[in-house]
């Protein structure tokens, strides 16, 4: 497969592109992977159609981006690094609700997330993605300067215990993960700054009074969800989304039950945010 065959069709001028001219069931040459990676850095989230990958093939693609990350709630039996994403009529706790960064409560959150859905509803179940580069760039210089240097606590307890009902003994490390990260992180490849707080895991900002922390986080959550920073992906059978977890947040829509939406996700071990 030649890297010259790759075509990136942007969904918006700021974030998201659909990739054509690639078959992810086949091994990627170094030149093709480099071109793919360059496009990923440029567009932040990439989408692929008609990719009938099995679990091992999905893992192989994920491995090209780095070591696979083991989820705090555990992975698919026999497949470390793979999480089953499944919703049907009986599902109570639907994954992906609310704007979030995957597993930001880990000391080194995933750098990449790749979701492959093999079964999707006829309509509904879209995923929205938002650029945290653009969210940061849209702040006033005064607000950006205030946020630079602040740190926030990220905890998995509320999500994993309260929402998913997982006891501490069932967790990967027999503990709910918790970490302190900068409110604004610098991307290790592009050097761009991005907001790094999210509704799913951030509990409070270090050094502020509780009311101050809540007011600031509420503002940032409202700000980062502005439509100008977003793209929206409508899934079809055997589609894939690959997003940069260091500078992109996402949220799923739960408008499709009782229909089935099912597939698998791999994440890649990232670096500690700075």
C-alpha positions, 0 to 999 in steps of 0.5 A, a space after each residue: 500500500 502506497 502512502 500516496 494513495 491516502 486521502 484525507 477529507 476534512 469534516 471541518 476546518 478545525 478537527 476531523 477527517 475521513 481517510 480513504 485509500 487504506 485497508 487496515 486489515 492489511 499490514 501498514 508499511 512504514 511510509 504509509 504509517 508515517 503518512 497516516 500519523 502525520 494526518 492524525 496529528 494534523 486533524 486530531 481524529 480520523 475516521 475510516 469506513 468499511 474496515 472489517 477488522 477482527 479483534 487481533 487485527 484491531 490490536 495490530 493497528 493499535 500496536 503501531 501507535 504504541 503499547 496497548 493500555 490496560 483499562 482500570 476496569 479490566 479488558 476483554 478476556 484473553 485480549 489485554 488492551 481491548 475493551 468491548 463497547 456494547 449497548 442493547 435494550 437492557 444496558 443501564 450504564 452506557 459508555 461514553 456519555 458526557 464530554 471526557 478524555 479517556 481514562 484521564 485519571 491514570 498517571 499516564 492517560 492513553 495517547 490514542 483511542 481507536 473504536 471499531 463498531 461492527 454493529 450499529 443502529 440504522 440511525 442515532 448513536 453518533 459520536 461528537 469530538 471536540 478540539 482542546 487545542 481550539 478550546 484553549 486558543 479561544 480563551 482570552 490571554 488573561 484566562 489562558 495565563 491564569 490557567 497555565 500552571 494550574 493543576 487538577 485532580 482526576 479520579 475514576 471513583 465516581 465513574 467506575 463505582 457510582 456509574 458503572 457499579 464496579 467494586 474496588 476489588 474488580 479494578 485493575 489495581 484494586 484501587 480507583 485510579 487518581 492522578 494530578 495533571 496540569 489544567 493545560 497540557 502541551 502536546 509532546 509531538 505538536 507542541 500545541 497547548 490544549 485544555 486538559 480537564 473533563 466532566 468525566 474525571 476531573 474533580 477539582 482544581 488544586 489550590 482553589 476553594 471548592 466554590 472557586 474550583 467548581 465555578 471555574 470547571 463549570 465555565 471550562 466545561 461549557 466553553 470546551 463544548 462549544 460547537 465551533 470546536 466540534 465535528 460529528 461522526 455518523 457511524 456505519 457498520 465496520 467504521 473506525 474512529 481514531 482520536 488523539 486522547 491528548 488534545 481531543 474530547 468526545 461524547 456519545 449520543 444515547 438516542 438509539 436504544 433499544 437498538 444494538 451498538 457494538 464493537 471494540 476499542 483499543 487504547 495506547 499507553 501515553 505519556 504523563 501530561 506536562 
